Amino acid sequence: MEKRLLVSSVGKAESKLVRLLAALALIALIARSAAADTLRLGYSGATASQLAGALAVEQKLFELYGVTVELNQSAGLTMIRAVESGSLDVAIVGGGQALAAYAKGADVRIVSGLVNTVPFQLWAKPDIAQLGDLKGRLIADTPPGTSLNLGTRIMLARAGLNPARDVKLVAFGRLQLVPRSLLGGVVDAALLSAPETLEARKLGLHMLLDMAAERIPCLFTSVVTSRAVLEKSPAALERFLKALLHGVKLALTNPDMAKKSLGRTLRLTDRDALDETYRQSAAAYEPMPFVKRDALETVAKIAAEKSVRDPYDVVDMSILERIDKEGFIKTLYAKP
């Protein structure tokens, strides 16, 4: 009898031990899974093109879709280098910068678009009536490879002007200095976006070209990762992209929420400035931002350096295609 009780006690103890070990294994598995689903995200900060990402952070959408995001604010070219080195897992950055880095050998990939057109307007002094009048004039610019520099070169190409011979590009180290240079009369023309476009209009400046309204295809703002992260953490990237697409939905369908976010990010309080900034920001978004061939071609044609690498190989839409195929966007926009 005692022997049977002893065996029973041992059996129960072993059973408890097995359950305990199973629980510990499950906790370890969950911990490893959570660690794998943490992405270090690079973003450029206070710009209207980052609205969807800002909404995703503010409304805790990344957590909702099961991915932890560590935010790192930096400049575009720095982020590309950080993605390549492994210091960042993903970045919301200029697609043109990613393409340029890829052409030089960087193992980066564009896994989604965000803004796939040029979101600028060209404003100039009143005596410049048409694009041809820009010849010989001073045009504000930013360093090579930056998004505004890309937009400026696209604009000059459309105007038939050679940036080296026909105009004088004045490069400013910070994007914020570009509108100030035009509004202050330092340069003759510059690409602007809201809210600076409102100030330009008030000062009597002349809008020569509305590139935003023309929806010129361009890799303006993209989601960029490395091939290593794409191969190692596709599930985490998929959750990340779903959260970002949800942020796009909020930007398109909830103007009040979006304007509050823009007000905080850009420190805007003027109602007209907020309305115009939101209008321009929302107009640049699309529910499913696939990177199309014409957007790549726009950038590849004006690339300063040619490469033996095929520029189209920098794009990998496999995750976005999977999200689209499962009906995520249709379901998302069906919700109130």
Residue pairs with C-beta under 8 A, 6 or more apart in sequence:
34 68
36 233
36 236
37 66
37 67
37 68
37 233
37 235
37 236
37 239
38 67
38 68
38 69
38 70
38 236
39 67
39 68
39 69
39 70
39 89
39 90
39 233
39 236
39 237
39 240
40 69
40 70
40 72
40 87
40 88
40 89
40 90
41 69
41 70
41 71
41 72
41 88
41 89
41 90
41 91
41 92
41 240
42 72
42 73
42 74
42 79
42 82
42 83
42 88
42 90
42 91
42 92
42 93
43 50
43 53
43 71
43 72
43 73
43 74
43 79
43 91
43 92
43 93
44 50
44 73
44 74
44 75
44 76
44 79
44 92
44 93
45 73
45 265
46 265
46 266
46 267
47 175
48 119
48 193
48 194
48 262
48 266
48 277
48 280
48 281
49 114
49 115
49 119
49 220
49 221
49 281
49 284
50 92
50 221
50 265
51 247
51 251
51 258
51 261
51 262
51 265
51 281
51 282
51 285
52 114
52 244
52 247
52 248
52 250
52 251
52 285
53 92
53 114
53 244
53 247
54 247
54 261
54 265
55 61
55 247
55 250
55 251
55 257
55 258
55 261
56 62
56 243
56 244
56 246
56 247
57 69
57 71
58 261
59 247
59 250
59 257
61 243
61 244
61 246
61 247
62 68
62 69
62 239
62 240
62 243
64 243
64 246
65 239
65 240
65 242
65 243
65 246
66 239
67 236
67 239
67 240
67 243
69 240
72 79
72 82
72 88
74 82
76 93
76 94
76 97
76 145
76 146
76 147
77 97
77 145
77 146
79 88
79 91
79 93
79 224
80 91
80 93
80 97
80 98
80 101
80 106
80 108
80 224
81 101
82 88
82 91
83 89
83 90
83 91
83 108
83 224
83 225
83 226
84 101
84 106
84 107
84 108
84 226
86 226
86 228
89 225
89 226
89 229
89 233
90 111
90 223
90 224
90 225
90 229
90 237
90 240
91 223
91 224
91 225
92 114
92 221
92 222
92 223
92 224
92 244
93 221
93 222
93 224
94 145
94 146
94 147
94 150
94 219
94 220
94 221
94 222
95 110
95 113
95 218
95 219
95 220
95 221
95 222
95 224
95 291
95 295
95 299
96 145
96 147
96 150
96 218
96 219
96 220
96 299
97 145
97 146
97 147
98 108
98 109
98 110
98 219
98 222
98 224
98 314
99 110
99 219
99 296
99 299
99 300
99 303
99 311
99 314
100 145
100 303
100 304
100 305
101 108
102 108
102 307
102 309
102 311
102 313
102 314
103 303
103 305
103 306
103 307
103 309
103 311
104 305
104 307
105 309
107 226
107 227
107 228
108 224
108 225
108 226
108 227
108 314
109 224
109 225
109 226
109 227
109 230
109 314
109 315
109 316
110 219
110 222
110 223
110 224
110 291
110 314
110 315
110 316
111 223
111 224
111 225
111 230
111 237
111 241
111 316
111 317
111 319
111 320
112 222
112 223
112 241
112 244
112 289
112 290
112 291
112 317
112 319
112 320
113 219
113 221
113 222
113 223
113 289
113 290
113 291
113 295
114 221
114 222
114 223
114 244
114 248
114 285
114 289
115 220
115 221
115 284
115 285
115 289
116 217
116 218
116 219
116 220
116 286
116 289
116 291
116 292
116 295
117 211
117 212
117 215
117 216
117 217
117 218
117 220
117 284
117 295
118 151
118 154
118 155
118 211
118 212
118 216
118 218
118 220
119 193
119 211
119 212
119 220
119 280
119 281
119 283
119 284
120 148
120 151
120 155
120 191
120 192
120 193
120 211
120 212
121 191
121 192
121 193
121 197
121 207
121 209
121 210
121 211
121 212
122 131
122 155
122 189
122 190
122 191
122 192
122 207
122 208
122 209
122 210
122 211
123 182
123 189
123 190
123 191
123 192
123 197
123 200
123 205
123 206
123 207
123 208
124 133
124 134
124 137
124 182
124 188
124 189
124 190
124 205
124 206
124 208
125 185
125 188
125 189
125 205
125 206
126 204
126 205
126 206
127 133
128 134
128 137
128 188
128 189
128 206
128 208
129 206
130 208
131 158
131 159
131 160
131 161
131 208
131 209
132 159
132 160
134 159
134 161
134 166
134 167
134 188
134 189
134 208
135 161
135 166
135 167
136 166
136 167
136 168
137 167
137 168
137 188
137 189
138 167
138 168
138 170
138 186
138 187
138 188
138 189
139 152
139 167
139 168
139 169
139 170
139 187
139 188
139 189
139 190
140 170
140 172
140 177
140 178
140 181
140 182
140 186
140 187
140 189
140 190
140 191
141 148
141 149
141 152
141 169
141 170
141 171
141 172
141 178
142 148
142 149
142 171
142 172
142 173
142 174
142 175
142 178
143 149
143 171
143 173
144 304
146 175
147 220
147 221
148 175
148 178
148 191
149 171
150 218
150 220
150 299
150 302
151 191
151 211
151 218
151 220
152 163
152 169
152 191
153 163
153 302
154 211
154 216
154 218
154 298
154 302
155 191
155 209
155 211
156 162
156 163
156 166
156 167
157 301
157 302
158 209
158 216
159 209
161 167
163 169
170 181
170 186
170 187
172 178
172 181
178 190
178 191
178 192
179 190
179 192
179 196
179 199
179 200
180 186
181 187
181 190
182 188
182 189
182 190
182 192
182 200
182 205
183 196
183 199
183 200
183 203
183 205
189 208
191 211
192 200
193 212
193 277
193 280
194 273
194 276
194 277
194 279
194 280
194 281
195 266
195 268
195 270
195 273
195 274
195 276
195 277
197 207
197 276
197 280
198 272
198 273
198 276
200 207
201 207
212 280
212 283
212 284
216 298
217 292
217 294
217 295
217 297
217 298
218 295
218 298
218 299
219 291
219 295
219 296
219 298
219 299
220 284
222 291
223 241
223 244
225 237
229 237
230 237
230 316
230 319
234 319
237 319
238 319
238 322
238 323
241 319
241 320
241 323
242 323
242 328
245 287
245 288
245 323
245 328
245 329
245 332
246 332
248 285
248 286
248 287
248 289
249 287
249 332
249 333
250 257
250 258
251 258
251 281
251 282
251 285
252 282
252 285
252 287
253 333
255 278
255 282
258 278
258 281
258 282
259 274
259 275
259 278
262 268
262 274
262 277
262 278
262 281
263 269
263 274
266 277
268 274
268 277
287 329
287 333
288 320
288 324
288 329
289 320
290 317
290 320
290 324
291 315
291 317
293 312
296 311
296 312
296 314
296 315
299 311
300 311
303 311
323 329
